[in-house]
Every structure is written in C-alpha cells, then in structure tokens.
Amino acid sequence: MNNSFAVRIAALLLLPLILGMTMSGRNLLRNGDFEKFTGDEPEGWATTNIPKMLTIVSAVPGQHGKLAVKCEVKPFYGTQMAGMVMQKNIPISGSSASLTGSYAMTSTGGDVGYVTMEMRNGEGSSVRVCHENLPTTGGVWKTFTLSGSISSEVVSAELRLTIIGRDDGTIHEGSMVVFDDVVLVAGGDEKPGV
C-alpha cells in the first residue's frame, strides 16, 4: 500500500515533465495518419477531387493503420489530372521543422511523387519552400524526410502531397502514390538538412 502511494506521487510529479516532452514533438498535422475519411475526402485535408465528376484522391488500406490516402492520375476532359492532398495555415514556430512520412509510388512515364512544405509569414507570403521528388518504389513502402530551418517571421506552413511529371511536367494516367503516417514537428534542437 505504502509503495503504491509513493509510485502515484512520483507519477504525478513527473507528469508535467513527460507531457512537456511529448508536446514538443507532437504532430502539427490534422489526421496525418489518414485514418479518418468522409467519403473520399481525408478529414483535415483539402483535395483536388471534383465531387460527382472526378475522384483522384481516395482511401486505401494503410501501411500501419487501417487507412492511407491514394493520389492518382486520371484523364478528365482531354487532360490528365493528378490527385493532391493539402493542408494550409498550419501554425508553426521554432527554429526548424521536420516532415516525415511513408509512401508507395507506382509510376507511368517517369512520373514521381512530390512533397512540398512552404513556410509563410504573417501576411501569407512565402518565405521558404522545401520540396522533394519521390521516385517509384514498385509498390513497396519507403520513407521520406524533409527538414529545414524556420526564420523568426514564419507563422504558418502549407503542405502538399501529389504527383508530378519528371521532365516536361506531363503526367501520365496510371501513376499513383499512396501516403501514410505523415508527421510534421517543429522545434529548436533539430539540425536542418535542407
């Protein structure tokens, strides 16, 4: 009994320290694990789907959890359209940010997955852009990491996940990329890599 009481007191005293450490590394994205969808729309994300006309973003089985998000290229009135998911106005602060996630890319015509993180100031102007092309994985899951410093004027971030053409910008029907477990953290101790 006495030992149990001491353990409870110790846990209560350590709780603020534990919560503080956890909060500094929390995911700034809403639904970054893509476990919540309303129809074909991942909650917390905007998409390039056109309701009742074109679905190029949808839910698929995930790598770790139940669901992930698939962005694909489909024809639409004589052109090719790529699926894209994005989050805007993500509050961010600190001296650096790191974006990580999992992806599986299947390419047609050399298309690649594309991740971009844009830092914005209080007026909404772009201050810094970090981006990465994600090569084909043959359907196998790989990880990506994007990191960069944050200047003192940055107040928000914008994130986009999509497919782009490799050379001339042309995208090809049949290309698709699946994203899962996307995490954005900001802080002061990380060393930026971009």
N, C-alpha and C positions, 0 to 999 in steps of 0.2 A: 504494500500500500504506500509506504513512505517513498519507495523507489519510483513508483508510478507517478506520484505527485511531483517529484523532482524532475522527471522526464517532461511532464507537462509544462512546468515552469520554464525549463530550458528551451522547449519548443516555442513557447510564447515570446521569450526574449530574442530568439533567433529569427522569428518570423519576419520582422521588418527587413533584416539583412537578406534573407532568402528572397523575399518579394522584390526588393530593390535590385538584386542581381538578375532576377527573371525579367523584370520590366525593362531593363536596359537593352535586352536582346529580343524584345517582343517583335513579332511580325507586324509591320505597319500596313500591310495589305489586308483588305477585307476579302475573306473567302479565298485566300491564296492556295489552299489545298483543293479547291474546286469541288468540294463535297456538297454544295448547295446549288441547285438549279431550279428555275421556274421555266418549265418547258425546255427550250433550247438555250435559254439565257442563264449564264452563271451569275448568281447573285453578287452584287457589288461591282460588277464589270459591265462596261458598255461593249457592244459588239457591232460587227458590220452585217449582221443578219438583216434581211428585209422581210418583215412579217408577212406571212401568207404568200410570199413570192420567191424567196431565196434563203436557204439555210446553209451557211458555210461555217458556222460555229455550232458545236453540239457537245453533249455529254457522251463519254465513252468510259469503259472500265479503267480505273486508275492503276498506277504502279504500286502504291502502298495502301491507299484508302479505297473506298468504293468507286469514286468517280474521278475523272480528269477531263480536261477540255481539249477538243479537237478543232483545229483550224484547217480548212481545206480549200482548194481552188476548184471552182466550178464555172461553167460558161453562163453568161447572163446577157441576153440581147446582143449577141455578137462580140462580146468582150469576155475576158477572164476576170473573175473577182476572187480575191483572197480573203479568207476568214481572218479576223483580227479581234483580239480582246484588249481592252484598255481600262486603266484607272487613272483618273485625273484628280488634282488637288489633294494629293496625299501629304498631310503635314509632316515635315521632316526638319530635323535640326541636328547639330553636332558638327564634327569636323570631317567625317567620312561616312559613306554609305556602302552597303554591300547587298547585292541582289543575287540569289542563288535559286536554282530550280532543276527539275528533271524534264527531259524532253525525249521524244522518239520521232525522228524525221524520215519520211519516205519521199523521195524526190523524183520528179519527172522533168527532164530537160535541164537539169542542173540547178533547179530552184533550191533555196536554202531557207531555214527558219531564221527569224530575225527578232532580236530583243533590243529594245531601246529604252533608256531611262533618261528623262530630261529633267534637269533641275531648273526651277523658276523662282524669280524674285517676287516681292510683294505686289508689283504691278502686272505680274503674269508674263514677263519677258523671259525668254530662255537665257540662262546663264551658262549652263554646261550640258553637254549631251554625251552619254556613254552608250555604246552600242556594240553588238556582236552578231556576226553571222554564224548560224548553227548548221554544220554540214549534215548530210544524210547519215543516218545510223542504221539503215536497213531494218527499221522497226525495233531495234534494240534501245533500251533506255540508257541515256547518258546524262551527265550533269553539266550545267553552265554556271559560271560565276562572273559577275560584273561588279567592279568596285571603283570608287572614285572619291575624291575629296569634295567637301561641301564648303563653299565660301560663306562668309557671315551674312551675305544678302539673300541666301536661299531660304525660302519658307515652305516650298512645296515641291513635289515631284510628280511626274507623269510617266506612266509605264505603258508600253505597247508590246504585244506579242503577236507575231504574224508570219507570213511567208513572202519572200521577195525573189525576183529573178536575179540570177548571179551576175550576168554580164551586161545585157542590154535592158534589163528591167522587165523583160517579158516573163510572165508567169504561165505555168502550164497546168491544164486540167489533170487531175490525178495526184498532184503533190499534196501532202498533208503533214502537219506537225501536231503532236499531242504534248500538252504541258501539264505538269503536276507539281505539287509541293513547292510553289514559288514563294520565296521569303525575302522581304526587304527589311533590313535593320539599319539603324543609324546610330552613331556613337562617336567617341573621341579617341579610342585606343587603337582602332584598326589602322593598318598601314594601307593606303590606297594603292591599287595596282594599275589604274588607268590614268 
